Amino acid sequence: MGAVADNEAGTTSLPAILHCIYDPFCGWCYGAAPLLEAARGVADLEIRLHGGGMMAGGRRQAVTEALRGFVVQHDRRIAQLSGQPFGSAYTEGLLRDTGAVFDSAPPTTAILAAETFGKGLDMLHRIQQAHFIEGQRIAERETLARLAEEIGIDRAAYEKEFARVNGALTEQHMDESRALLDRVGGAGFPTFALERDGKWMLLDHGGFLGRPAEWSAKLRTATEST
């Protein structure tokens, strides 16, 4: 995206950047997915995704009844506030599948790989649908490769890029994402922050869940005033 010229001042400013710090397993990130989608329609606004690794490494978890009870409690609230659907294949299938493991690293790697093909946001949304509606195991590489194909990425090219960013590069990305979360003063996932001309603004999205048109208007105003 090119620079935006300021003819009156005789200066040139860069487009605003909406940073979204997220996790593929985060229910609140799924609740905010319509807001992220609405942001794509805001002119002169670049969107950057930062996977924070909520369930990566030592935080990865196998599905248990305790995990299910914790997650379902939050999912009900998310559904009420956002209107986002949670499928029975997820609530009564995946969340009762004790063989499943929630590990943020593989789907984060998949999104990083998809970004190479200009489809990072598409991959995030497809992964969220696969998890929260279809109850698929999104931490498994075969599942992720199939989802990449579904959004139009050549499988062989995707798998090559996945292998490149898997491991150290994904870990570095997650570390940098968590550092950014601290830098902007975010309290958790998702966190939205607007950057323009070296200035940062933490955006409170909570009141806009289920109201994507109003969120778009807020972003337009914010990009004009920063």
N, C-alpha and C positions, 0 to 999 in steps of 0.2 A: 504494500500500500504506500502510495507516494506521500510526500510531505504536504501539509496544508499551508498555503501562503497567507500571510497577514499583510495585505496591501497597504493599509493605513499606517501601520507601524514600520513597514519596510523590513520586517523580519520574517523568518520562516519557523513554524513550529511543527513538531512531529504529531502524528495522529495519537489520540488517546488510546491507552491500552487497558483493557479490563482483565485483571489477573484473577483467576479462579483457582483456589487451593482446595482440592477435593480428594475423595477416595472412592474407588469403584464400589466398595461395600457399604458406603455411608448412606443410610436411608434419608437423611436430611439433604444430601447432595441430590439424590433422586427426586426428592420433593421440590428442589430448586431447579430441576432440569428444564421446565418450561421457561424459567427466567433466563437461563443460559441460552436457550434457543431464541428467545425474543431479542437478546443482545446481538444476535447475528444480523438482525435487520436494522441496527442503528448505524447510520452513515459515519464513516471515518472513525470507526472503533475497531481496534484489533483485539482479539481474544487470545489469551495465553493460559494454558492449563498447567497446573502444578500438582502432581500426585504426591500426597503427603505420607503414604505408607502406613495408614492407620492400623492395618493388620499384617504388616510385613515383618519378617525376621522373627524375633522373639515374641512378637504380638500376634502372630498367626494363630488361628484357633480352629479346632475341629468342632463340628456341630454337636451340641449337647442340649439337653432339656433346659439347663440353666441359661445357655446362650439364647435358645429359642424364646424363653420367657422374657428375657431382657429386650431382645430385638422386637418381638411382637408388640410389646407395650409402647415402644417408640413409634413403630409403624402405624399403629392406630391413630396416634396424634398427628403424624405426618400426613396421613390420608385425610384427616379432618381439615387440616389447615391448607393443604395444597390441592386436594382433589385428585392426586395421583393414585392410580390403581395398583393394588398388590394382588397378584394372581394366586389362585388356590394351589397351582403347581409349586409356588414358592412357599406359601404359608403352611400348607399341609403336606407338601412334598419335600422340597429342599431342606426346610427347617426341621424336618424329622429324619433327615438322611444323615445318620451318624458316621457314614463313610466319607462325607464331604468335608473339605477343609477350606476355611476362609483365609486366603493368603493374597494380600494386595499386590505383591510384586508382579506376578504374571500378567494380570490385566493392565497394570500400569505400564509394563513393558509393551504390551500390545497397543496401547494408546500412543506411546512414544513412536512405535514402529509405524502406526497409521499416519502420524503427523508427517512423515516423510513423503506420503502420497497426498497430503493436503486433506486428510480425513480424520484428524484426531478427534474433533467434536463428534463426528458421525460415529466413530468407534466407541466413544464414551457412552453416547446415547444408546447404541445397540447393546453394549455390555449391560447397561442398567436395565434395559428391557428384558434381556436374557435372564438376568438374575432375579429381579423383583417381580416380574410377571410370569416368565416361562420356567423359572426354577432350575435353570441350567447351572452347571458347575463352571463358573467363570474363572476359576484358578487353574483350569486344565488347558494345556497348550492346544490340544486338538479342538476343543470348543472354541477357543479364541481364533484359531486359524479359520474355522468355518464361519465365524461371525465376520471376519475380515473379508472373506469371499462374498458374503451376503451384502456388504456395503460397496462392493465393486472393486476390491483390491485383488490383483493377481496373487494367487496363493503362494507360488514359488518366490515371487518378489517380496511378499510380506514375510514369509518364513526366513528369508535371508536377512531382512532388516531386523526381525525379532531376535535372531541369533546374535546380531551385531550389538544391539543395545541391552541384551539380557545380562544380568549379573552386575558388574561393576558400574556400568553407565546408568543403569536403573537405580542402583543404590545411591549413586552420586546425585541423581535427579531428586530422589526422595529426601535426601539430606538437605539439599538446597531448598526444596519446597518447605520443609519444616523451619528452616532458617528464615525464609521469607515470611512465614506465618508469624514468627516472633517479631520480625522487623516491622511489620505493618500493624502489630497489636491485635491480631486475630485470636479468637477464643476457641476455635475448633473448625470442623469441616461442615459445610463449605464456608470459606471466607472469600469475599469479593473485595478487591482493592482497585482503585482507578489510578493510573499513572499518566501524567502528561507534563511534558517540559520539565522533568525532574521533580515534579511535585506528586505526592501520594495522598490519596484520600480513601480511608476505610469506609466501605459502603454497608449500611445495615439493610439487609435484604429481608429480614424476618417478616416485616409487615407487608411484604409484597408477595408472599407465597399464595399461589392461586390467582394472582393479579398481574399477569405478564405484560399487559398493555400499559399499566401504570408504571411498571418497572422500566419499560422502554422509555417512557416519558421522563422518568427520573434520570436515566442514563444520558438522554439527550441534553437535559438541563445541566447535568454534572460535567459533561464534556465541553459544554459551552462556557462554564464558569470557572473551570480549573485553570 
